[in-house]
């Protein structure tokens, strides 16, 4: 009898324990499966290993990550005098490097990521390119990325915002194909390798080097359709120059002042997201009596963000303003205001409208695209634009002294004291209720929707 009772008692105790144990095990398995589903599937790259010769060499190891472009282009019909008619992305990079004189300042390897014009790359391919550069920098001391010049500034800024390594990344290309007379391709490639191998742009993020001039990726833009000195940085100027044999750096980007600190890294770690989550973001150009059709069309295409290239200090027409308000109210689209002038800063913004500072429209699009990929919180996106997007200089003198930056001062200003560049967003569009949007006087709204009055307000 005693044994029977014990048996029944054991079953009553052990069975529930077994069930609980099984449930716990299943929960753990399900949790692992969920995490596995959530973890992005990252691409892999066949980055070449260092050769034995390079391992024993005292020179720095530089890898050229090639994507094609004019630099690797071949003249049409073999006409060596035709600078404008050619097929971009023809020659493999290994062949081009082999044609250069043996480099005096670096040991050079190559990795062929792709071979086409810069405008042919999708954002998903740029996601892969950024991860490929980081993979290469786990092995090499620095990297040169060759690409076409048409969208070079966008590709370079995407890399600047996403590459996690602090090692030098130098983007270069050419305005004339490799095999024509007077081509700039070989010299640009040789000099870019020299800049990368010097290590002088470590912690700078991505820089662009063409025509012996070194530029910050955030600031550089293509300013001429044909000339070899096309790249320029309005308002800022070059970071430095490369000569024979010197690489001279005379100015550092704001990011370099955060070298060695956690604040140096941007929040845009591509390894934590899937390329499928990268959103569509468009650009709309303002002009006299511009209609809202461009905005409505982009919204219909499913964009999550739109950059406006406005007149003067970011102004847009009444037609665009009405379309913008509808896109915010009905679709939650986030807007960034920039200027079409080519230089100058844009301030202000409220609700779903963010000021782009002095980013041009192409750069602002990359910044907005990545911001939306990592957050749906407009206040967070605004904060990223005011920090990483603005890239204002802040110098820590010591542990207790930090020189104030204009960004901090601007953030603290009441919104009504800032230059008005956008139509005030209705209260229902405002995701951050703490912003003093409702205190704006009605006259601001009237001036914003009147194109002629708007010009008076936004242009000092």
C-alpha positions as CSV (number, residue, x, y, z in Angstrom):
1,X,0.0,0.0,0.0
2,X,2.8,2.3,0.9
3,X,4.6,1.6,-2.4
4,X,1.3,2.3,-4.3
5,X,0.9,5.7,-2.6
6,X,4.5,6.5,-3.3
7,X,4.1,5.6,-7.0
8,X,1.0,7.7,-7.3
9,X,2.7,10.6,-5.6
10,X,5.8,10.3,-7.8
11,X,3.6,10.4,-10.9
12,X,1.7,13.5,-9.6
13,X,5.0,15.3,-9.0
14,X,7.2,14.1,-11.8
15,X,4.7,14.3,-14.7
16,X,4.1,18.0,-14.2
17,X,7.8,18.6,-13.8
18,X,8.5,16.8,-17.1
19,X,5.8,18.8,-18.8
20,X,7.3,22.0,-17.5
21,X,10.7,20.9,-18.6
22,X,9.5,20.1,-22.1
23,X,7.7,23.5,-22.3
24,X,10.8,25.3,-21.2
25,X,12.9,23.4,-23.8
26,X,10.4,24.2,-26.5
27,X,10.4,27.9,-25.5
28,X,14.1,28.0,-25.7
29,X,14.1,26.4,-29.2
30,X,11.4,28.8,-30.4
31,X,13.3,31.8,-29.0
32,X,16.4,30.6,-30.8
33,X,14.4,30.1,-34.0
34,X,12.9,33.6,-33.7
35,X,16.3,35.2,-33.2
36,X,17.6,33.2,-36.1
37,X,14.8,34.5,-38.3
38,X,15.4,38.1,-37.1
39,X,19.2,38.0,-37.7
40,X,20.0,39.3,-41.1
41,X,21.6,37.0,-43.6
42,X,24.9,38.7,-44.4
43,X,26.7,38.3,-47.7
44,X,30.2,36.7,-47.8
45,X,33.1,37.9,-49.9
46,X,36.1,36.2,-51.3
47,X,38.6,38.8,-50.2
48,X,42.1,37.7,-51.2
49,X,44.5,36.8,-48.4
50,X,47.8,38.6,-47.9
51,X,50.5,37.1,-50.0
52,X,53.7,35.8,-48.3
53,X,55.6,38.5,-50.0
54,X,53.3,41.2,-48.6
55,X,53.3,39.7,-45.1
56,X,57.1,40.1,-44.9
57,X,57.2,43.6,-46.6
58,X,57.6,46.7,-44.5
59,X,55.2,48.6,-46.8
60,X,51.5,49.0,-45.8
61,X,49.0,46.7,-47.5
62,X,46.3,48.5,-49.6
63,X,43.5,46.7,-51.3
64,X,41.7,48.2,-54.3
65,X,38.0,47.3,-54.2
66,X,36.8,47.9,-57.8
67,X,33.3,48.6,-58.9
68,X,34.0,49.8,-62.5
69,X,33.1,53.2,-63.8
70,X,34.9,55.4,-66.3
71,X,38.3,54.6,-64.8
72,X,37.9,51.0,-66.0
73,X,36.2,52.1,-69.3
74,X,37.2,51.3,-72.8
75,X,36.9,53.8,-75.7
76,X,34.2,53.1,-78.3
77,X,35.5,51.5,-81.5
78,X,39.1,51.8,-80.2
79,X,39.1,55.6,-80.8
80,X,41.8,56.7,-78.3
81,X,40.8,60.4,-78.9
82,X,37.2,60.1,-77.9
83,X,36.8,61.1,-74.2
84,X,33.0,61.0,-74.1
85,X,32.0,57.8,-76.0
86,X,33.2,54.7,-74.1
87,X,31.9,51.6,-72.2
88,X,32.3,52.0,-68.5
89,X,33.4,49.1,-66.4
90,X,35.3,47.1,-69.1
91,X,38.7,46.3,-67.7
92,X,39.3,44.2,-64.6
93,X,41.1,46.0,-61.8
94,X,43.9,43.4,-61.5
95,X,44.9,44.2,-65.1
96,X,44.8,48.0,-64.5
97,X,47.0,47.7,-61.3
98,X,49.4,45.5,-63.2
99,X,49.8,48.3,-65.8
100,X,50.9,50.8,-63.1
101,X,54.5,51.3,-62.2
102,X,55.3,49.2,-59.1
103,X,54.0,51.3,-56.2
104,X,56.7,52.9,-54.1
105,X,54.7,53.4,-51.0
106,X,52.4,50.4,-50.7
107,X,51.9,46.7,-51.5
108,X,48.7,46.5,-53.6
109,X,46.1,43.8,-53.9
110,X,42.7,43.9,-55.7
111,X,39.2,42.7,-55.2
112,X,36.6,42.9,-58.1
113,X,33.3,43.7,-56.4
114,X,31.6,44.7,-59.7
115,X,32.3,46.3,-63.0
116,X,29.7,48.8,-64.3
117,X,28.8,52.5,-64.2
118,X,28.2,54.0,-60.8
119,X,24.6,54.9,-61.6
120,X,23.8,51.2,-62.2
121,X,24.3,50.2,-58.6
122,X,21.3,49.7,-56.3
123,X,21.1,50.7,-52.7
124,X,21.1,46.9,-51.8
125,X,24.4,46.6,-53.8
126,X,25.8,49.5,-51.9
127,X,24.9,47.6,-48.7
128,X,27.0,44.7,-50.0
129,X,29.8,47.0,-51.0
130,X,30.0,48.6,-47.6
131,X,30.2,45.1,-45.9
132,X,32.8,44.1,-48.5
133,X,35.0,47.1,-47.6
134,X,34.7,46.2,-43.9
135,X,35.6,42.6,-44.6
136,X,38.7,43.7,-46.6
137,X,39.8,46.0,-43.8
138,X,39.9,43.1,-41.4
139,X,42.9,41.9,-43.5
140,X,44.4,45.0,-45.1
141,X,45.7,48.3,-43.6
142,X,43.5,50.5,-45.9
143,X,41.2,50.4,-48.9
144,X,40.8,52.2,-52.2
145,X,37.3,52.0,-53.7
146,X,37.1,52.8,-57.5
147,X,33.8,53.8,-58.9
148,X,32.2,56.0,-61.6
149,X,32.0,59.7,-61.0
150,X,28.3,60.2,-61.8
151,X,27.1,59.1,-58.4
152,X,30.5,58.9,-56.7
153,X,29.5,61.5,-54.0
154,X,26.5,59.4,-53.0
155,X,28.4,56.1,-52.9
156,X,31.2,57.7,-51.0
157,X,28.8,59.2,-48.4
158,X,27.0,55.9,-48.0
159,X,30.4,54.3,-47.2
160,X,31.3,57.1,-44.9
161,X,28.1,56.6,-42.9
162,X,28.2,52.8,-42.8
163,X,31.8,51.4,-42.9
164,X,32.6,50.4,-39.3
165,X,36.4,50.3,-39.6
166,X,38.4,53.3,-38.6
167,X,41.1,52.5,-41.3
168,X,41.5,54.7,-44.3
169,X,38.9,54.4,-47.1
170,X,39.7,56.4,-50.3
171,X,37.3,56.6,-53.2
172,X,38.6,57.5,-56.6
173,X,37.7,57.3,-60.3
174,X,38.3,59.1,-63.5
175,X,36.7,61.5,-65.9
176,X,38.3,59.9,-69.0
177,X,38.4,56.2,-69.8
178,X,41.6,54.2,-69.2
179,X,42.7,53.7,-72.8
180,X,42.3,57.2,-74.3
181,X,45.1,59.8,-74.6
182,X,45.4,62.1,-71.7
183,X,43.4,59.8,-69.4
184,X,43.4,60.7,-65.7
185,X,42.6,57.1,-64.6
186,X,46.2,55.7,-64.0
187,X,47.3,58.8,-62.1
188,X,44.2,58.9,-59.9
189,X,44.5,55.2,-59.1
190,X,48.2,55.5,-58.2
191,X,47.7,58.6,-56.1
192,X,44.6,57.2,-54.3
193,X,46.7,54.1,-53.3
194,X,49.4,56.5,-52.0
195,X,46.8,58.4,-49.9
196,X,45.4,55.2,-48.5
197,X,48.8,53.7,-47.7
198,X,49.9,56.9,-45.9
199,X,47.4,56.2,-43.2
200,X,46.9,60.0,-42.8
201,X,43.1,59.7,-43.2
202,X,42.6,57.1,-40.5
203,X,39.6,58.1,-38.4
204,X,38.5,60.5,-41.2
205,X,35.8,58.1,-42.4
206,X,35.6,57.9,-46.2
207,X,37.4,60.5,-48.3
208,X,37.4,61.1,-52.1
209,X,40.6,61.7,-54.1
210,X,40.7,62.8,-57.7
211,X,43.0,65.2,-59.5
212,X,45.5,65.1,-56.6
213,X,42.9,66.7,-54.2
214,X,41.5,65.0,-51.1
215,X,37.9,65.8,-50.1
216,X,35.6,64.7,-47.3
217,X,32.9,62.4,-48.5
218,X,30.1,64.4,-46.7
219,X,31.1,67.6,-48.5
220,X,32.2,66.7,-52.0
221,X,30.1,67.1,-55.1
222,X,30.6,66.8,-58.9
223,X,30.4,70.3,-60.3
224,X,31.1,69.8,-64.0
225,X,30.0,67.2,-66.5
226,X,33.4,66.9,-68.4
227,X,36.3,68.7,-66.7
228,X,38.9,66.6,-64.8
229,X,38.8,69.1,-61.9
230,X,35.1,68.5,-61.5
231,X,35.0,67.6,-57.8
232,X,34.7,70.4,-55.3
233,X,33.4,71.1,-51.8
234,X,31.5,74.4,-51.7
235,X,32.0,76.4,-48.5
236,X,34.6,74.1,-47.1
237,X,37.5,73.4,-49.5
238,X,39.9,70.4,-49.7
239,X,41.2,68.3,-46.8
240,X,44.6,68.2,-48.4
241,X,46.6,67.3,-51.4
242,X,48.8,64.5,-52.7
243,X,52.1,65.3,-54.5
244,X,55.2,63.4,-55.3
245,X,56.1,62.1,-52.7
246,X,54.1,63.9,-50.0
247,X,50.5,63.5,-48.8
248,X,49.6,66.7,-47.1
249,X,46.5,67.0,-44.8
250,X,45.6,70.6,-43.8
251,X,42.1,70.1,-42.4
252,X,40.3,67.3,-40.6
253,X,36.5,66.5,-40.8
254,X,34.6,66.9,-37.5
255,X,34.4,63.1,-37.1
256,X,38.2,62.8,-36.7
257,X,38.0,64.7,-33.4
258,X,36.1,61.8,-32.0
259,X,38.8,59.3,-32.9
260,X,39.1,56.4,-30.5
261,X,35.8,57.1,-28.8
262,X,32.4,55.3,-29.1
263,X,31.0,58.5,-30.5
264,X,33.1,58.1,-33.6
265,X,31.0,55.3,-35.0
266,X,27.7,56.2,-36.7
267,X,24.5,54.4,-35.6
268,X,24.2,52.7,-39.0
269,X,25.7,49.3,-38.5
270,X,24.5,47.4,-41.6
271,X,25.3,44.0,-40.0
272,X,22.3,44.5,-37.7
273,X,19.7,44.9,-40.5
274,X,18.7,43.2,-43.6
275,X,19.2,44.9,-47.0
276,X,15.5,44.2,-47.6
277,X,14.7,46.8,-44.9
278,X,16.4,49.7,-46.8
279,X,13.6,52.1,-47.7
280,X,12.8,54.0,-50.8
281,X,13.7,57.7,-50.5
282,X,13.2,60.3,-53.3
283,X,14.3,63.8,-54.1
284,X,12.0,66.6,-55.3
285,X,13.3,69.8,-56.9
286,X,11.6,73.1,-56.3
287,X,11.1,75.6,-59.1
288,X,8.8,78.5,-60.0
289,X,5.2,77.4,-59.5
290,X,6.2,73.8,-58.9
291,X,3.2,71.4,-58.6
292,X,2.8,68.8,-56.0
293,X,2.8,66.0,-58.6
294,X,6.4,64.9,-57.9
295,X,5.6,64.3,-54.2
296,X,2.3,62.6,-54.9
297,X,4.0,60.3,-57.5
298,X,6.8,59.3,-55.0
299,X,4.2,58.6,-52.3
300,X,2.3,56.4,-54.7
301,X,5.6,54.5,-55.4
302,X,5.8,53.8,-51.6
303,X,8.6,56.1,-50.5
304,X,9.2,56.5,-46.7
305,X,11.1,59.7,-47.1
306,X,11.5,62.7,-49.5
307,X,14.3,65.3,-49.7
308,X,13.2,68.7,-51.1
309,X,15.8,70.7,-52.9
310,X,14.3,74.1,-52.2
311,X,14.9,77.6,-53.5
312,X,17.0,79.9,-51.3
313,X,17.1,78.7,-47.7
314,X,15.0,75.7,-48.5
315,X,11.7,77.2,-49.6
316,X,9.1,75.3,-51.6
317,X,6.1,76.3,-53.7
318,X,2.5,76.3,-52.3
319,X,1.8,73.2,-54.5
320,X,4.7,71.2,-53.1
321,X,3.8,72.5,-49.6
322,X,0.2,71.2,-49.9
323,X,1.4,67.8,-51.2
324,X,4.0,67.5,-48.5
325,X,1.3,68.1,-45.8
326,X,-0.9,65.5,-47.3
327,X,2.0,63.0,-47.5
328,X,2.8,63.5,-43.9
329,X,-0.8,63.3,-42.7
330,X,-1.9,60.4,-44.8
331,X,1.3,58.4,-45.2
332,X,3.7,59.5,-42.5
333,X,6.4,60.4,-44.9
334,X,9.5,62.1,-43.4
335,X,10.8,65.1,-45.3
336,X,14.3,66.7,-45.2
337,X,14.7,70.3,-46.4
338,X,17.8,71.2,-48.4
339,X,18.7,74.0,-50.9
340,X,19.1,73.7,-54.6
341,X,21.7,76.6,-54.6
342,X,24.7,74.4,-54.3
343,X,25.8,75.6,-50.9
344,X,24.4,77.1,-47.7
345,X,22.6,75.8,-44.7
346,X,18.9,75.1,-44.0
347,X,17.6,75.4,-40.5
348,X,14.3,75.0,-38.7
349,X,11.8,72.2,-39.4
350,X,9.2,70.7,-37.2
351,X,7.0,67.6,-37.1
352,X,7.9,65.3,-39.9
353,X,10.1,67.9,-41.6
354,X,13.8,67.9,-40.7
355,X,16.4,70.5,-41.7
356,X,19.3,69.2,-43.8
357,X,21.9,71.8,-42.6
358,X,24.3,72.1,-45.5
359,X,24.0,68.6,-47.0
360,X,23.2,68.7,-50.6
361,X,20.1,66.8,-51.7
362,X,22.0,63.7,-52.8
363,X,23.9,63.5,-49.5
364,X,20.7,64.2,-47.5
365,X,18.9,61.4,-49.3
366,X,21.6,58.9,-48.2
367,X,21.4,60.2,-44.6
368,X,17.6,60.0,-44.6
369,X,17.5,56.6,-46.2
370,X,19.8,55.1,-43.6
371,X,18.1,56.9,-40.7
372,X,14.7,55.5,-41.8
373,X,16.3,52.0,-42.1
374,X,17.3,52.2,-38.4
375,X,14.4,54.2,-36.8
376,X,10.8,55.3,-37.4
377,X,11.1,57.9,-34.6
378,X,11.3,61.3,-36.3
379,X,12.8,62.9,-33.2
380,X,15.6,60.3,-33.3
381,X,16.1,61.0,-37.0
382,X,16.2,64.7,-36.4
383,X,18.9,64.1,-33.7
384,X,21.0,62.1,-36.1
385,X,20.8,64.9,-38.7
386,X,21.8,67.4,-36.1
387,X,24.8,65.3,-35.0
388,X,26.2,63.0,-37.7
389,X,24.4,64.8,-40.5
390,X,25.6,68.3,-39.5
391,X,29.1,67.1,-38.5
392,X,29.8,70.2,-36.5
393,X,33.3,70.4,-34.8
394,X,33.4,69.7,-31.1
395,X,36.8,69.7,-29.4
396,X,37.3,68.2,-25.9
397,X,40.1,70.2,-24.3
398,X,40.1,68.0,-21.3
399,X,37.7,65.9,-19.2
400,X,36.0,68.9,-17.9
401,X,36.1,71.3,-20.8
402,X,34.4,70.9,-24.2
403,X,34.2,73.8,-26.6
404,X,30.6,74.5,-27.4
405,X,29.2,73.8,-30.9
406,X,26.7,75.8,-32.9
407,X,24.6,72.6,-33.2
408,X,24.0,72.7,-29.4
409,X,23.1,76.4,-29.6
410,X,20.7,75.8,-32.5
411,X,18.9,73.0,-30.7
412,X,18.2,75.2,-27.7
413,X,16.7,78.0,-29.7
414,X,12.9,78.5,-29.7
415,X,11.6,77.3,-33.1
416,X,10.1,80.7,-33.9
417,X,13.5,82.4,-33.8
418,X,14.9,80.1,-36.5
419,X,14.5,81.1,-40.2
420,X,11.3,79.7,-41.5
421,X,11.8,77.3,-44.4
422,X,8.8,75.0,-44.2
423,X,5.1,75.2,-43.8
424,X,4.2,74.5,-40.1
425,X,3.0,70.9,-39.8
426,X,-0.5,70.5,-38.4
427,X,-0.6,69.4,-34.8
428,X,-1.9,65.9,-35.7
429,X,1.3,65.4,-37.7
430,X,3.6,66.2,-34.8
431,X,5.1,63.0,-33.3
432,X,6.9,64.8,-30.5
433,X,4.3,66.7,-28.5
434,X,6.9,68.7,-26.6
435,X,7.9,70.8,-29.6
436,X,6.3,74.3,-29.5
437,X,4.6,74.0,-32.8
438,X,1.2,75.2,-31.7
439,X,2.7,78.5,-30.5
440,X,3.6,79.6,-34.0
441,X,1.6,82.7,-35.1
442,X,-0.9,82.3,-38.0
443,X,1.1,84.9,-40.0
444,X,3.9,82.4,-40.5
445,X,1.6,79.9,-42.1
446,X,0.2,82.5,-44.5
447,X,3.7,83.6,-45.5
448,X,4.7,80.0,-46.1
449,X,2.0,79.2,-48.6
450,X,2.5,82.4,-50.5
451,X,5.5,81.8,-52.9
452,X,6.4,85.5,-53.3
453,X,6.2,86.2,-49.5
454,X,8.1,83.0,-48.8
455,X,11.0,84.2,-50.8
456,X,11.1,87.3,-48.7
457,X,11.1,85.3,-45.5
458,X,13.7,82.7,-46.3
459,X,16.2,85.0,-48.2
460,X,17.8,87.6,-45.9
